[in-house]
Amino acid sequence: MLYRHVVIEGNIGAGKTSLARRFASDLSATLLEEDFENNPFLPLYYQNPQRYAFLVELHFLAGRFHQLRNATVRPDLLRQALVCDYLFAKSALFASITLSGDELRLFEKW
């Protein structure tokens, strides 16, 4: 396989996860799916975006970081491809949209 890290990115509900699952299966690759269901701040964000945006974004950033770190410390990493249904840089993009001022500057430090 020419590429060892394949990312499927797009709009919500576009089929990223379905496509990533198919690629991972066809390539016998490790699959990393975005874990949005376990973000305890997401329901609160939808109720009060301004108050909870920082916590939502920080939770996603930490989750993506730990997931990618755990996947890349494995000894078979160089032999097995990695397929993700998210781009790590998505954290910075969403933060730039949902955060401002001191919260955005603090997020960018992380």
C-alpha positions in Angstrom: 0.0 0.0 0.0 1.4 3.4 -1.0 -0.2 5.3 1.9 -0.1 4.3 5.5 -2.5 6.9 6.9 -5.8 7.5 5.1 -8.3 10.1 6.3 -11.9 10.4 5.3 -13.3 13.8 6.0 -16.5 15.6 5.1 -19.8 17.0 6.3 -21.8 15.5 9.1 -23.8 12.6 7.8 -21.9 12.3 4.5 -20.9 8.7 5.1 -17.3 9.2 6.4 -17.5 6.4 8.9 -19.1 4.0 6.5 -16.5 4.6 3.9 -13.7 4.5 6.5 -15.0 1.1 7.7 -15.0 -0.2 4.2 -11.5 1.0 3.4 -10.2 -0.4 6.7 -11.8 -3.8 6.0 -10.6 -3.9 2.4 -7.0 -2.9 3.3 -6.9 -4.9 6.6 -6.1 -1.6 8.2 -6.6 -0.3 11.7 -9.8 1.8 11.9 -10.0 4.9 14.1 -13.5 6.4 14.4 -14.3 9.8 15.9 -15.8 9.2 19.4 -18.4 12.0 19.5 -20.9 9.9 21.5 -18.8 10.0 24.6 -18.3 13.8 24.7 -20.2 14.8 27.8 -20.2 18.4 26.8 -21.8 18.0 23.4 -25.4 18.0 24.6 -24.6 21.0 26.7 -23.0 22.8 23.8 -26.2 22.5 21.7 -28.1 24.1 24.6 -25.6 26.9 25.2 -22.8 27.0 22.5 -21.0 30.1 23.8 -20.6 28.6 27.3 -19.6 25.1 26.3 -17.7 25.5 23.0 -14.3 25.4 24.7 -15.0 22.3 26.7 -16.5 20.5 23.6 -13.4 21.4 21.5 -10.9 20.5 24.2 -12.6 17.1 24.8 -12.5 16.3 21.0 -8.8 17.4 20.8 -7.8 15.3 23.8 -9.7 12.3 22.5 -8.2 12.5 19.0 -4.7 13.0 20.4 -5.0 9.9 22.7 -6.6 7.8 20.0 -3.9 8.6 17.4 -1.1 8.3 20.0 -2.3 4.9 21.1 -2.6 3.7 17.5 0.8 4.8 16.5 2.9 3.3 19.4 2.1 -0.2 18.3 5.0 -2.2 16.9 3.1 -3.2 13.7 2.4 0.4 12.8 4.9 0.4 9.9 3.3 -2.6 8.4 -0.4 -1.9 8.9 -2.3 1.1 7.4 -4.4 3.4 9.5 -7.8 4.6 8.3 -9.6 7.5 10.2 -13.0 9.1 9.8 -11.6 12.4 10.9 -8.6 14.6 10.3 -6.7 15.6 13.5 -6.4 19.2 12.2 -10.2 19.4 12.3 -9.8 20.4 15.9 -8.1 23.6 15.0 -10.6 24.4 12.3 -13.6 23.9 14.5 -12.0 25.8 17.3 -11.3 28.8 15.0 -15.1 28.8 14.2 -16.5 28.2 17.7 -14.0 29.9 19.9 -12.7 33.5 20.2 -10.5 35.6 22.3 -8.7 34.1 25.3 -10.4 30.7 24.8 -9.1 30.4 21.2 -5.6 31.4 22.2 -5.6 28.9 25.1 -6.9 26.2 22.8 -4.2 27.0 20.2 -1.5 26.5 22.9 -2.8 22.9 23.4 
